[in-house]
């Protein structure tokens, strides 16, 4: 009986299978010169013994470590966790391991990428929302032969493969939905228009209004700093209310900004959606049950995007695709309970005969 606490080598598998070490190695690496019967028998024994490939030894032979690095600025929000979950699913399917590195500053992110390349720790890297300052460095690493995929880069980076949602199209879906409900005074709270996501969502908002013949009002556009979503949503509503800006609907940069906006509206006795409709972007899991009937939002399939990012990187590692592709993933509108028809102002019905008000010369009858 094999002791499960001991490390198992291919020599142990070869002894149990009564065959050579080279045959076991070829079977485990799916070489075509091993018969299906022999491969199946060796795989059964390896599984029974709890065999796990020595990644470093395998790397010396294959030139691949089987490790994929993931570099993120933080993992504070469910959005990042959904992305990681997608990569973990794909890594399991392709027998890869993930190495997560959290770097909060631009310089630390760039240094981490360079260190991974120099030390040969991983086969490639996925960089989550890479910093603006890192564009040149990431392109240099890609050109040097270190496969890289950027998720939602700050701007299109020629020479670097990227995966991102269709931000412009998603914003147009959200605003078209509000326009179809009769809203004309639609505000937007948007993060960081120096990055592609902010630029494209603002552009989609503006294009949808132009398409409908609704004039753009700069007072309805509020740009907020990144990474402060709840506070930004509340601050946007506060700014409009303090200025007396008229609005009946709000499109928010993401769901967390929308949560903050809804909380601030409630603090001022503005009901959602009766008084103000609110639409988010992302469709994180909490949005399904947010408030009374869920948040209306634009769904980007972030878990599937995480899977796609890893699959794309593996294609780069295998030489199956050319670096520099910009892969845009479709999004969809999910209508829930935070959007409804605009409230219509009262309109006099001229067919109704109403008494004329008394003139100054006509005395009022006593009660």
Phi, psi and omega in degrees: 000130182283136177282117184292348180274350180270146176287133182261133178250169179290340175294322177296320180293319180297319180296316181292327181273354181055051177216182184276159177297321182295324178294317178298316181299316180293322180294316181293333180261012173060040176289144184287346184272013175250131183295150180303322181295314180295317180299316181297319180295318179293320179295323178296316180294317180299319179292318180296326180276353181072032182293134172231134184298136172284108188298323184287320177295318179297324180295325179296326182278313188268344186079006179236138180272338186079008178253134175243124179274140175235121182245121184230150178285334177190169174228045185277339188239156181299332179304311179294323181293323177296321178297315178298321180299319178297317179295322179297320177299313182293321180299321179294319180297324185259013177057047178244162175243144180259138176242105185270130175233127179254119179230121188275335183253160180298315183295322179293323179296314180296316179298321180296318179297315180295321180294318178300319180293312184295322185274349178064030183291318186234165181281341181180179184220144171249122183252119182276117180046068183299150182290153178304318184292346185267001187303309183296317182296319180293320177297321179298318180294318177299315180295331180281354177107012178259104184299135181220146173230130178257130172264123178052062179295162183296333177199162178305130183244096178305135180092348180243129179286136180224153175232132184201156176284165176279084185297314183298312180296321179297318178295320178297320177301314183297313184287323175300321178300314181293321177296320179296335178276001177096006179281137177243324180265083184253121178265164175226134171248111189235140179272140161038082180282010172274349179252158183305315184302312179294316180300313185289324179288324175293319180296320178296321176299311181294319181295322179294321178294315179299317180302325181270359180076022179263128182290146180278132178244112181303334180293341181268002180251118178239120178260127184241158179290158181284164171066022174225055194299309182298312180298323181294319178297317179293318182296322179298314179296318179302318182296316180294316182294320180295326181274354183071025181288132180276126176207147178239355180206154181224130170257123185253149183303320175209178184296321182293324174296320179298320178301314179298319180297317181295320179297320180289322176300318179297324179295339179250022177059031173261119183276144176242121009259005187301317180262321182220130174270145182227134178233135178256198179207130176128311187062058173290159187306323182297337183289339180298323184243017183292135177065216184280325186215028177084160182267128170291130187202170173262120184273119166254130185285076191295326178295316178293327177295322176299317176298315182297321180299317180290317178300320179296319179296318179296324175297320177296318180298324181275357183075017183275355179212158183268134177299151175108000179288143173249105185262118180252129186259130180299151177237172179213151178276133176241111184269124178229220193264006183256011177227138179206175183299144179295143178288130182270139176291155178294138180235127177295138174264108185292346180283347180273127179276124180243145179296142177288141176293147181295146175276172182296333183276347182263118181290144177286138177290139179294150177285000000 
